[in-house]
Amino acid sequence: MRRRGDQREDGTTLITMETSPESNYGTMNAVQPEDGNVFSDGSTRVDFVLVWEEPRSMQEESMGVSPAHRRWREEFLKRLRHSGLLQEQKEVLQTKKRICFVLLSAPWSVLCYYAEEISLRVPLQVVTAPIVNWSEQILSKLSLPNLMSQDVPNPPPDYYTCQFRTNKLERFLGSDNKDTFFKTTQRHQVLYEILARTPYGSVKNGEVGVDRLLNEQVFTAAYPLHEGDYQLPTPPVSPQSLSLRQILYAYWAQWSCWRRYQPLDHIREYFGEKIALYFAWLGFYTGWLLPASVVGTVIFLIGFWLVATDVPANELCGSGNSFIMCPLCNICSYWNYSSICVTYKAGLLFDNGGTVFLSVFMSLWAITFLEYWKRTCSSLSHRWDCSEFQDIEERPRPEFTAMAPMTMRNPVTGAEEPYFPENKRFNRTLTGCMVIIIMVAVVLIFLTAIILYRTILSIIIYKSEYSFFSFSAGRIASFSGSVLNLLVILLLSRIYTALAHILTRWEMHRTQTKYEDMFILKVFVFQFVNFYSSPVYIAFFKGRFIGYPGNYNTLFGVRNEDCGAGGCLIDLAQELLVIMVGKQLINNIQEFISPKVKSWWQKRKLNPQLKEAGQEAQRQEEASPWEADYQLLVCEGLFSEYLEMVIQFGFITIFVAACPLAPLFALINNWVEVRLDAQKFVTEYRRPVVERAQDIGIWFPILQFIAHMAVLSNAFLIAFTSSFVPRLYYRYTRDSTLSGFINFTLATSPLSYQQQHNTSCRYWAFRDENGEYLPEYFHLLAIRLGFVIIFEHVVFFIGRLIDLMVPDVSEEVEMKIKREHYMAKEALAENQSLGKTMIPGNGEAPPSELRQRRSRISPQESDPPSPNLEEIAEETEAIFSS
């Protein structure tokens, strides 16, 4: 282990490749593609673009360009050429600055070498089995027309694949055409792998890779190119003639496609597996919301019929002056219970027997949804060649390499790498946890402030001169408090997300995966408390600790908040609708407007007086593809998209007993969300580098946690917040018709209170004339606890049965996996073909065309050594074992 300050500069080259014509498998003689992503020769394909900006005048250049940056950039480009990449530089002049583009292309030999190095999978045989999703199968069995299907042109074929081997090239489909053998996204992967590995200075100091150079602002951008414009050509052409980007725009990103299936295979072909899995999950989740929203809406509509036939509601509305209620605040007056007839009936829309069924249904729905998603995910990951994906040894993060105080030898690679002591990281992580606790305390402080705000505002409104406002004081205060709470939630979310970035960077996690996981956990823990603390307070604490007339409990001298006239469940429904629907509206407006404003500003900065260097007189009307893509926004990743959906998933499962319409609002939002996200990726973002993934990562265990919390939450909501258990108890112990239930739920003020105020009043409680709890209170408490235990055991038991009955991998996928393994074995380990390919001298291939794979080839060794039998035997054994 060495301190970073003790290190010496070195010139270690991490990537070197021999690129002599004799060793190349082919040359890039492709026909010029229609999208124009080619070098000046009209044939060499552009695979990646590097960009930097510098001042035009010499004086500004001396002030604005760091010599170290210029040296690093020149060294980096030199080593890229040494690695075998083809380069071409373009310049665009503006009034005060010069924008330099370096176009990169990988020749055939480089593609083959790295395809084997990073275990790219290539096709063996076309799979002819049709791809049918679950809803299509259900509709076909019911003989119903499928309004969601659409005929998307040029569907990417499905293949049996295996890992690429240069010595088995003739075994793979399409190997006769070297220009199209590797997909565009695979070429991007190879280029990014080279860019991420190539050093520009001292390897021991972590001066490696394009990500570090982007952080140091040596380059301003590095991106692969989009495949042409997304706008459809005029006049219209046949759908088969459209580019992949145009197909995605026409059949996915437009609003008219709101009811259509997403072309997931096209999305994967263009953006890669990680982004395609997000949209597959979002579409799957949206599809499953349809039955949930139907059931929730039906339960809500049934509530109207229950309101009309409910005996306690009719009893309340016809009670006249029978029930004089105690004041709701210290300065409030007595009021008549029958005056809240409309509010009471409105509360029954959310608090009726149907909500019990809906709670059980949504708890099982959440568990079943996750089980079937695992099944669907396994099918997609196999179809997209990710079922056996294992990420290669992950490189250290650029910020980690720059800030690590010492180095240590990697036990796997043997190379000196930046190192951060684990004990220091543990201390920093512990500090980060303390910050989370402090921020959670801040959320609770704001929650307390909003509770006081509602109480004080209701008193102020009640004292106003307007009778209408005085009568609705509690409702106005409650609604305005919900809106204020939403604004506080959104403000704290932004503050903490920025703080979580700082904390996670400070904790010095070595790899990007670990960094993202820790960041997601921090933000989710905070957002869970931030978004759900207010609903949890209303559901389980509001109105529980108010005391009784003559002995009210107070908070900071203010009487504790009581439930509204219609009960706590209608307050909870209002809070959920304001927070969930309000957040969705604000996010959708922001997602619709913000990218367009940013894109306009980006183009406004770059468009004025753009001229090709040396070609001012012959300036083209349209910008080149690399200029057009440089004007687009940097892809922000999927974190915010996943977080928004996960928070929504919590609202529709954890508190669904209080708001049956929550799944419907979520469904409408997700229909909009899919198109907004699709438009961003197709039209407004630069094309991201393809990332492979097997599943949705850490988000799945978070969803499982929410599903389990939903079971417990709904059990307590039904037992302690709704009137289901008291009604059930009264029906079986008093009157089966619920006649007299209103009087049963009301207690009479204590004698001491009556003597002090010379009158008696009623309040919601099970207490006697001395303020002590009645036996019925303890009977109900025991029944409620028993209901919670029975509810969660039954739901978890059925959920476990569903887990056992639904295998994670379907039989069809298992058969395909076995078939693919068999074909890969035949393709890579057939003795006769192996001998013909590996051993020279059989008349099949001259020795000059054979190329041995080597871990590192020095640039000075232009002629590879002739193979010996021991090396051939070792490589043969390695291929058999694979």
N, C-alpha and C positions, 0 to 999 in steps of 0.2 A: 504494500500500500504506500502511495506517495502523495505528498501534498502537491496541490496544483501549482503552487509557485516554484516548486523545485524541478518542474519538467523542462525539458529542452525541446526546441523545435525539431520536427522530423518531417520527412517527406514520404512517409508511408503511403503507398497507393493501395486503396481498398479494392479497386476494380481496374483490371487491365484485361484487354481482349485482343487477340490476334485477328486482324482484319485484312490480311493479304488476300488477293483475288483467288489464290489457289485453295484457300481454306473455306471460302464462302460457299454456302449451299445455293445461293441464287442472288440475283440483283433485282433492284426495284425498277422494273420496266413496265409499271402499271399504266393503263390508259388513264388520262386525266379524269378524275372524278367530277361529277356535276357540281359538287359543292365548292370547288375551287380551293380546297385545302391542300395545295401542292406548292413545291418550290418553283423557282423561275423556269426550270427546265420543263415544266408542265407534266412531269411524271412522278417525281419523288414525293411520296406522301408525307404530309406534316402530321407528326404524332403528338407533339407537345410544343408549347410556346413559353419562352422566358421573356420578361419585360422589365426594363428599368427606365427611369427618367433622369435627365441631366440638363443643366442650363445650357442655352445656346452660345452665349457670349463667353469669351475667355475669362473676363473678370468674374462673372457670376459663376463660371465653372470652377475657378480656383477657390471660391468661397463656399460653393454648395456641394462639392463632391469630395468625399473623404478619400485620401490616398489609400488607406487600408481597404476601403470598400472596392476601389478600382482594382487593387492588387488581388483581392479575393475573387472578384468576378472574373478577371482574366485567367487566374489559375484554375478556377472552376470550369470555365469553358474549354480551356486547354485540356484538362483531364477528361472532359466529356468527349472531345475529339479523340483522345488517346484510347477511350473505352470503345470506340468504334462508331459513335453516333455521327450522323451527317448534320451539318449546320449551314444555315443561311441567315444572314443578318439583314433586317430592313429597318429603315429609319423614317419617322414621321416628324416633320417640323411644325412647331407651333410658334406663337409670338415670342415667348420667353423660354421655352424649353424644347428639348429634343426627346422623343419617345423612341426607344430602341427595342426592336423585337428580334429575338433569336429563334428561328424555326428549327426544330429538332426532328430527325427521322432516324429510325433504327433499320439498318439493312438486315437482310435475311439471316446472316450468320449470328448477329447479335440477338435477334428474336429467338432463334433456336436455342442459343446458349442459355438465355435467361428464362425461356419457357420451361426448360428442364430444371433450372436452378430454383424457381419459385413454384414448381409443381403445377403449372397450368394444365387443365384438362382439355383434351381435344377429341373430336368425334370418331367413333368406330363404326356405328351403324345407326340408321334412322329408326326411331321408335314410331311405329304406325298406329299405336293405340290412341283413340281420341281422348282429349282432355275435357272432362265434364265436372263441373263444380256441384256442390251439394244442393243448391237451390234449383239448378237445372234438373237434377235427378228427381227432386220432389215434384216439380211441376210436370215433368214427363210422366211420372207414375199416376198423377191425378188427371192426366190428359188435358192440362190447362195450357193455354198459349203463354210463351215466355216473352214478355214485353221488354225484358232487360237485355236480351241477347242482341248482338250486332255483328255484322260481318266485317271484321277489320282486315284490310288487305295485307298481304305479305307476312303471314304469321311465321315467326321463327320456328323452324323445325326442332323437334325434340330428338336427342341423340343418346345412345349408349356411349359413354366416354371413359377414358382412362388418362392417367398422367402421361404427358408428352415425353417421348424418347427419340432423340435424333437418329439413333441407329435402327429405329422401327418406323421411319417416316412413311415408307410405302404402305404400311398397314392402316394408316389413318385416312378417313374420308377427305377428299379435297386436297390431298398432298401434291397433286399434279399442278395446282395453281398456287404458286408461292405468294402471289399478291393478295389473295383472299383467304388463304389457309387460316391465318390468325385473325380473329375478330378485331374490330376497331377498339373495343374496350380492353381486349387482351394486349394490344399494342400499347395502350395507355398504361396498363399495369406494368409492363416491361420498362417503359420509359420512366415511370415514377420510381420504380425500384432502383434504376441506375441513378436517377437524380438524388434519391434519398441516401444512397451509399457513397456517392463520390465525395472525396474530401477536397477542401480548398486551402487547407493549412495543416496545422498540427492535429493529428488524429487523437493524441493523448489529451489535447485541450478541447476535444469535442468539436473541432472545426470541420464538421462533416455534414453534407446533405443540404438540399435546397430549402428545407423547412427552417433551418437555422439562418440561412441567408435571407429568407423572407422576414424572419423576426428581426434581423439586424438591418433590414431595409436596404440590403444590397440589391435585391430585385424587388420590384413593386408587385409582381404577379407571376404566377406559374400555373398554367392551366392547359388542358386539352381543348381542342376546338369542337364547337357544335358542328353538326353535319348540315350545313347550309342554313337558309332562312326558314323560319317556322311558318311564315305566311304562305297560304295556298297560291299556286301560280294562276295567272290570268292570261289568256282564257283557260278555263278548267281543263285538266288532263285526266286520264284514267287513274283510278285510285292506286293501281299497281305501279304507276310511275312516280308516286310521291316518295320523298325521302322519309327516313324513319322519324325524324323530328316533325315533319309535316303531318305524318300519320298520327303521332301522339297529340299534336295540336288539334287536328280535325276530329279524332275519335275519342279523345280523352279530356283535353283541357277546356273545351268549349262548354258553355252553360247548357247547351242543348243535349249534352250527354249525361245529364244529371241522373237519369233513370237507367243508364246502360252499365253493363259490366265494364270494369277497368281492363284494358289490354295488358295484363300483368307481364306476359312474356315479352311484349314490345318494350315495356318499361325496364325490365331486367336487361334486355338487349342493349338499351341505350344508356341507362344510369347505373347498372350493376345490381348485385343481389341485395345489398344493405338497404338501399332506397326502395327497391321493389318489395322487399319484405315489409317495410313500413306501410306502403300503400296496400299491400295484400292484407296486413293486419287491420288497417283502418277500414277497408272495404268489408272484410269479414265481420268486424265489430258493428259496422253500420247495418249490414244485413241481419245480424242477430238482434239489433235494436228494433227491427220491424215487428216481430211477434211481441216483444216486451212492450212496445208503445201501443199496440192493439189491445193487449190485456189491460194495461194501465188506463187507456182511454175508456174501455168498456166499464171498468170498475168505477171510474169517475162518473160516467153517464148513469150507471146504476144508482149512484148516490142521489141523483135527482128523484128517482122513484122512491128510494128509501126516505128521503126528506119528506115527501108528500104523505107517506104512510107511517112515519115514525110517531109512536105514541108519546114519548117524552117531549118531542118538539111541539106537537099539538097541545099537549098539556101546558107547556111553558107559555105558548102564544095565547092561550085562553085563560091564563091564570089571573089576569087583571091586576089587582093590587094585593094579591095573596102573599107575594114574596117581596118584602122590602129589604134590599141588600145594604150591607154596611158600606161606608165610603171607601173608595179605592185609593185615596190619598188623604193626607192630614187635613187639607183644606177643602176636600171634596164633600159633597152633600150625599144624603141617602138617595138611592135610586131604585126604580122598579125593575124587577127581573124580566118582566114581560116586554120591556122596552128594547131588549136585544133579540127579539124574535128572529129578525132577518139574519143577524150575525150568527146566531146559534144554528140556524138551518144551513148557512154557508159552511160552518164548521163541520157539519155532518157530511158534506161532500168529500171531505178528506178523512173523516173519522167515522168509519162505519165497518160493518162486518166484512165487507169486501177487501179492506186493507189488510186483513189477516191473511187472506188467500194470496193477495198480491205480494206480501212480504215473503211468504213461503216460496211463491213462484219465482220471485227475483233472486232470492238466495240460491235456489237450485239452478236458476238461469245462469247466474254468474259462474258457478262451479262447472256446469255443463259447457258453457261458452269457452272457458279456459281449456277444458279437456279436449274439446273438438278443435280448438285452435292448435294445440300441440299436434294433433293428428294432421291437420291441414299444413302446418309448418313443416312437418317431416316430409310430407308429399312434395311441397314446393322446394325444400332444400335438396331433395334428391333430384327432382326435375331440373333444378338449376345447378346441379353438380357441387353442392355444398354440404351434403349429408356427412361426408368424411373430412370436411374441411378442418384443418388444424393450422392455425396461423404460425408462420415461421417465427423463429426467435425474434421477438419484437425489439426494435431498436430503441435506445433511450430517447426521450423527448428532447427537442432542441433546447428548450429553456433549462432542462435538467443538466444537459451537457455543459451549458454555458455557466451555470451557477454552482455546480457541485464543487465542494472544496478539495476533494482528493480523488485519486484513482485507485482501482483495484483490478486485478487480473480476473477476467471472466472465466469461470471454471469450465464453461462449455466451449467457447471459441479460443480461449487462451490469450485473448487480446486485452490490453490495458484499456479500461473503460472508466468514465467518470463514476464516482461513488459518493453516496451520502449515508452517513452512519444511521443505523436503524434506531438507536436510542434517541438521537436527536429528532428523527422523524416521528417517533412515538410521542415525544414531548410536545411537538408541534401539533400532532393530531389531537392530543388531549386538550391543548389550548383551543383548537378549533371546535371541539365539543363544548367547551365552556362558553365560547362565543355563541354557539347555537342555543345553549340554555339561556343566555342573556337575551338573545333575540326572541326566544319563545316567551320569556318574561315580559318583553316589550309588547308582544302581541296581546298578552293577558292584561297588561296595563291599559292598552287601547280599548280592549273589550270592556274593562271596568268603566272606562271613561264614557263609552257609548251607552252602557247601562244607565249611568248617572244622567247622561244627556237625555235619554228617553224619559226618565222619571221627571227631571226638572222641566223639560219642554212640555210634558203633558200638564204639569201644574200651571205653567205660564199660559198655555192655550186655554185651560179650563177657566182661568181668571179673566180671560178676554171678554169683551162686551158682546161678541157675536155668538149667538146661541148655537148656530150650526157648528162652528168650530169647537165650542165648549162640549157639545154632545159627542163629537168625534175626536176629542183630544187624544185619547189613548191610541186610536188607530193612526192618526196623523203622526204622532210621535214615533210610533212603531215603524211606519213606512219610511219616514225620513231617516230614522236611525239605521234601517237596513241599507238605504242608499249611501249614507255616510260610511257605514261599515264596508261597503263594496269599494269605495274610493280609498279607504285606509288599507284594505287588503291589497289592492293593486299597487299602491305606493310602496308598502312594505315589501311586496314581491320584487319590485325592481331594485330596491335598496339591497335586499338580502341576496339576490342573484349576483349582483356585482360584488358583494362582500364574499360570497361563496367562491367566486373566481379567485379573489385575492387569497383567501385562506387555503384553497386547494393548491394554488401555485406555491404558496409559502411552505406547504407540507412536503414539497420536493418528491413527488412520486416519479419513479423512473420511467415508466412506459405510459403511452397515451391511453391505453385501455384502463389501467389502474387509475389514472387521473380522472377519466370520464366517470368511472364507477363511483369514486369517492365524491366527485362533484354532484352527480345525480342523487346520491344518498343524502348529502347535506341539504340540497335544495328540496328534495321530496319531504324530508322530516320537517323542515320549516314550513313548507307550503301546506302540508297536512294539518299542522296546527293553525296556520294562518287562515286557511279557507274553512276549516271545519270547527274551529273553536266556538264561533258564534252559534251555529246550528246545534252543537252539542250542549251549549249552555241553555238554549231555549228548550231543547228536547228533554234534558235530564235534571236541570237545576232551577230554571226559572219557576217561581211560584212554589218552590218546595220549602223555603226557609223564611216565610213571611210572618210566622207567628199567628196570633189571633187577636180579635178586638180587645183593646186594653193592654195588650202585651206584644206589640209589633216589633219585629227585629229591624235594625237599621244598618246602613252601610255609609260611613262618613256622615252620620247624622241625617241621612235621607232614608226614608222607609224602603225596605226591600221591594224589588219589582215583582208584581203579580202578573199572572197570565191575563190575556185580554178577555173580553166578554165572551168570545166564542171558544175559549180554551187555548191551551198552549199549542195544540197541533195545528190550528189555523195560523198562529203566529209563526210556527216553524215552516209551514208551507209558503207563507209570504217571504220569509227570509231566504228560503231555498230558491224561489223563483227570481227574487231580486238579484241574489249573488250569482246563481248559475246562468240565468238568461242574460243578465246585465253583463257579466264577464264575456259571454259568448258574443254578444252584440259588439262590445268594445273591441274584442280581439279580431272579429271578422272585418269590422270597419278599418282597423289598423292594418290588418294583412292585405286588405284591398287597396288602401290609399298609400301606405308607407313605401312599399316597393316601387310604386309608380313615381312617387315624388323623388325617392333616392335615385332611381334610374334616370329621371329627367335631369336631375342635378349633375349626375355623373356624365351624361352626354353633353350637357351644357359646358362643363369644364373642358371636355376633350374635343368637342366638335369644331370650335372656331379655328378657322385658318389651318385646317389639317392639310399638309402637302407632303407628298413623297419626296424624299431628299433627292435633289438633282433632277426631278421630273415636274417642276412647278408648272411648266408650260403645257404638259400633257396630263394634267391631273384627272384622275378617274372620278366619275360622278358618284360611284358607290365605294364605300370603304372596303378594304380587304377583310377577309374573314377574321384574321387575328385582331384587326382594329375594332371591328364590330363587337367581337366577344370581350375585348378589353373594356368596352363601355358598359358592359353588363355588371350586375352586382355579384359580389363573392357569395357563394353558397354558404348559408349560416348553419348548415347541419340540421339534424332532426331532433335535437334536445327539446326545444320549445314546443315542437309539434307533439311529441310523445307526452310531455308534461301536461299540456292542455287536455289531451284525451284521457290521461290517467286521472286527473282531478275530476273531470266529467264523469268517468266511470265510478268514482267514489260517491258523487252526488246521487247518481241514479240507483245505486245499490245500498249504500249505508243509510240513506234517509228516505227511501222510496215509500215507506209506510205513511209518511206525512204528505207526500206529493205524488199521486199516481200519474200526473202528466209529465213528470221529469223525463222518462224515456222518450216521449214524443218530442219534446223540445230538443233533446239530444240528437234524435234522428234528423230533425230538420237542420240543425246546426251542422251535422256531419255531411249531409248532402252538399251544403255550401262549402264546407272545409275541404272536401276532396277536390273540388274544382279550383278553389283558391290556391291550394298547394300545388296542383298540377300546373296551373298557369305560371306560378313562380318558377318552378323547375324548368319548364319548357321555354318560357319567353323572357324571363327577367334575370335568371341566375346564369353565371358562367357554368359550363359543364363541369361537374365535380369529377374527381378521380374515382374510378370504380373501387368500391370496397366490398370484399366478400364477407358473408355472415351466414351462420347456420340458423339463427333465430333473432328475436328482438332483444336479446341480451338481458340486462339486469331489470328491465321493465317487467318481464314476466313474473319473477318472484314478487315484485311490488304489487302487481295486479292480484296475485294469489293472496297476499297479505290483506289487501282491501276486501277481497271476496270473503275471507274469514271474518274480518271486522264487521262486514255487512250482516252476517248471520247474528252476531251478538247484538249489534246495534238495533236491528229490527225486532229482535226478541224483547229487548228492554223498552223500545218505543211502544210496542203493543201492550206490554204488561204494565208499564208505569206512566206513560204519557197519554195514551188513548183511553177512551171510556169502555173498551171492549170487555176487560175483566170485571169492572164494577157492574156493567149491565148483565154479564153472564152470571155473576154471583147473585144479583137481585132477582134475575129470572128464575133461578133454581131454589132460592131461599125465601122469596117474598111473593112475587106475582109474575106469572109467566108472560103476561101481556105488557109488563113494564109500567103498569099504571102506578103512579106514586113514586116513580124513580127520581123525579126532580126533587121532591121533598126529602128523599132518602140521602141524596148527595149534599144537602145543605145542613149546616149546623146553626144553632142559635147562639147569639152573643152571650158571653158569661154574665152572671148576675151582677158582678162588680161593674161591668161596663154599662149595664142597663141602669143601675143606680146612679152612675156618674152622669149619664146622658139622658136619663128619664125616658128612654125608649129602647126597644129591642130591634135587632136586625139579623139577617141571615148572611152566612158566608160559606165558601166551598171548603168543607172539611168533614171528618168523622170524629167530632169531639162532643163532649157532654157540656152541661151548663157551667162547669168549672174550668173548661178549657183542656181537660184531660182526654186522651184518646179513648175511643169506644172499642169494645171487643171486635166490632166489624172491621176496624182499621187493621188489627193484627191478623184477622182472618184473610182479608184482602192481601196483606203483605205476604203471607205464607203462600197464597194461591199465585200471586205474581211471581215470586221466586221459583215456585214449582213450574209455572208456565215457561219461564226463561230456560230452566234446565231441560225440560222436555222438548221445547222448540229447538234449541241448538243441538241436542243429541239426535233428534230425528233428522234434522237437515244435514248435519255432518255425516250421519250414517248413510242417508240416501246419496249424498255427495260421494262418499267412499265407494258405494256400489256403482255409481256412474263411472268413477275412476277405474274400477276393475273391469267394467263391462266395455269401456271404450279404450281399445289399445292405442298407444301413442303412435304406432306405425301400422297402417292398414296392410292386409294380406297382399293386395295388389302391389303396393310399394315394396314390401319385402321380397316379392317375387322378382320385381324389376332390379332390386339391388343384387340379388343372387345371380340373375342373368348377366348383369353388368360386370360383376366380379369374375364370372366364368369367361366372358368375352375378353376382358382385360388380361386374364391369365393366358388365354390362347394367343392373344396378340403379342404379348411381351415375353413369353417363355416357351415358345415352340422351338425345339432343339434344331430342327433342320434349317428354319429361317434364321435362327440365331447364328448358326455356323456360317451360313452364307453371308450374313451381314457383317459379322465381327471379324472373321478370319480372312485376311487377304491371301491372294494367290490362287483362288478358285476360278478365276476368270470372270468373276462377277463385277469387280470394281478395282481399278488400279489403286495402288497404295497412296498415290497423291490425293485421292478423293476421300480417304479415310481421315477422320478427325477425332482424336482422343479427347474426352472430357477431362478437364483438369480443374482443380480447385482455384488456382491462380496461375495465369500465364504471364510471364514477364514480357514487357514490350521489346526487350532486347533479343528475346528468343523468337525470331521470326520463323524458323523452321522447326516443326515439332519433331521430337525423337521418334524413331520407328518403334512400333509396338513390339513388346516381347510377350512370350507365352504366359508368363506369370501374371502380367497385367491383364491379359485377356481372360485368364481363368478367374481372376478376382472380380472383374467386371461382369462376367457371365454369372458367377455365383450371386452377385448383388442383384442382378436382374431377376434371377429365379426366385430369390428370397422376397423381392418386392411383389 
